[in-house]
């Protein structure tokens, strides 16, 4: 598994997840519970990971939809 995206904005993570699912790319969100525990100050980012074999296609999908991968 490789990290694709790290963001403090839950809407970006949700949008990226929907895009990847639409492309048939499985993904998993990390640090959800930790992010929720810290409240609404958004200090701790959430991470989205994908299989290493899907990384290039996932990065292309993010670029095509103007999602900054940092």
N, C-alpha and C positions, 0 to 999 in steps of 0.2 A: 504494500500500500504506500502511496506517495501523497504528500500534501499538495493540494491543488490551490486552495484559497484559504486566506485567513482574514477575518473581518470582525469588527465590533458591531456591525450593522446586521441585525437578524433578517432584515428584508433582502439584503444582498445574498445571504446564505440560502434563504428560501427560494429566491429567483434562480440562483445557480443550480440548486437541487432540482427544481422543476425543469430547467433546460437540459440537464444531464439525463434525467429520467426520460424526457422526450426523445433524446438521442439513443436511448437504450444503454446508457452507461450507469452502472451501479456506483453509488457513492455513500459515504457515511460521515455524519457530523460528529466531531469530537468537541469536548469541553462545554457541552450544553449545560450540564448541571452546575458546573463551576461558574459559568457566565450568569446563570439565573441567580445563584446565591449572592453574587456581588451586587445585585440590584440593577437599578437603571442608570448607573454612572458609566457603564460600558468600558471598564478598564480592561477586562479580560476578553480577548477575542475568541471567537469560535473558529474551528478549523474544519475544512471539508477535504476528505481524502477519497482517492479513487485507486483502482488497481493499476499497477505499474504499466500493464499492457494497454490500458485505456487512457493513460496520461496525455499523450499527444492529441488524441481526438477530443479529450475534455478541454485541454488548453485552447484548441481551435474553436470550440463552441463558445468558450468564454470571450475570446478575442472578437469573434463574429458578433457578439451581443454587447460589446463595449464594457465588459466587466474587467476591472483592473486586477491583475494577479499579483501586483506589487513587485 
